[in-house]
Amino acid sequence: MTTNNLGPKAGSFTPAAGVHWLTPWYDLGLAVLTRERRWRDELVAQIAPSSSDVIVDLGCGTGSLLVRLAATEPRAELIGIDPDPAVLDRARRKISRAGAAVQFIPGFGREAARLLQGRSPTKIVSSLVFHQVPMAEKSAALGAAYSALGPGGTLHIADYGLQRTELMRSLFRATVQNLDGVEDTQPQADGILPELMRSAGFVDVAETRVIPTPTGSISLFRGVRG
């Protein structure tokens, strides 16, 4: 279960839930299969939005995280980036129902620095996106996030990380890898993400939480733009 691909090639992306016809069921599937409330609550607590923050959700999907951030700190400036027009339409409706204010920008993760010029984000967040994209795109999106943040800005990610037990590895293979394939997802299961964050320039990189789910363990990560 993923949000949208950060852009394996120009003009292409993987839809929410992997295929377009499953997009209407994405939110339900996420809630049922990933213990969404648990990891989203912990992610929002880690982000700790403040009134002076400019927070960008990279691969924002249907806007669920943005709704929670807006409810936690309505004065924060919120921006969602995603390449899929169908999920952006859903996100706009969800934000409208919540009475929140969010600016949505169509685009890919590797374009983040260009798309965010002049906006000075203090925090960039992403949830269940990186595990699905090719290695080159993981690195490109992390590099763009680093460039977009100012010194001291932070990156917060919730995604599948190192699958530490045979049970978690088996669940991950049966669900996520069955849907999204092995090539792009296996590096995450092997624990590559912190290394990629450091390679992009982030310091004080840490895996802060590991949450077992029916689809494998989801980890929370944090890094600082030096």
Phi, psi and omega in degrees: 000121184220165165272206191274150178299140180281000171118077179293332174204162187305126174082002181242153177200161175265125182294163173306137182068009172097323180223152187300321187290344177269353183307317180299340183258004187299310184299319179295314180299320179298315181296319185285320193260350186235009185053050189304316183301319182297306186286330177292319178300316181291324178294315179297320177297322179292318179297322179049063184299140177239168184295336182267000184284146164245108188248129180248128175261109184271116188075054192289345178058226185276007170088011184299317180293321179297323177300315181293320178296319179295322179292327181284319179215090185297340184275348178292145175275124186242137181227134176244133178241131178198144181273351188265111182297331181293315180286330175296323175299317178295320179296318180298319179294320180295316178296320179297316179298327181279352182069027182260169178241117180220138172264128179253136181233120175291133178163173182259161180300321181294346180264003190304315183299318179291315182295334186257011179304130179087357184258344174050061178296141176265334180217137173241134183234157176202140180226127176052047178240309190298329184295340187268342189265157179299160183304317181299325181283326174303310182295318182295318180292320178294321177296320178293321177297317178299315181295326183286328182282150171275168178306132181087352176293158185237149176248133181231125183231136167243119184196169174294128179242211180302124177270102195276337184241161179298323178298312181295320178296320180293317178296319179297315179297319186286339185244285185298311182288332175293326180274315190256355181089172186263322190304313183275333185272332185297320178303324177293317179297334178274357175089031187283337193300314178302322178297318179293324177297317178295320180296330178284349178116351182290144178244170182052039181288133182214143166270112190264337180213150171228119187240112177294138177222170177294352180245015185111175183275137176255130182250151171255136181233153177218140175216156183244138176279110182288000000 
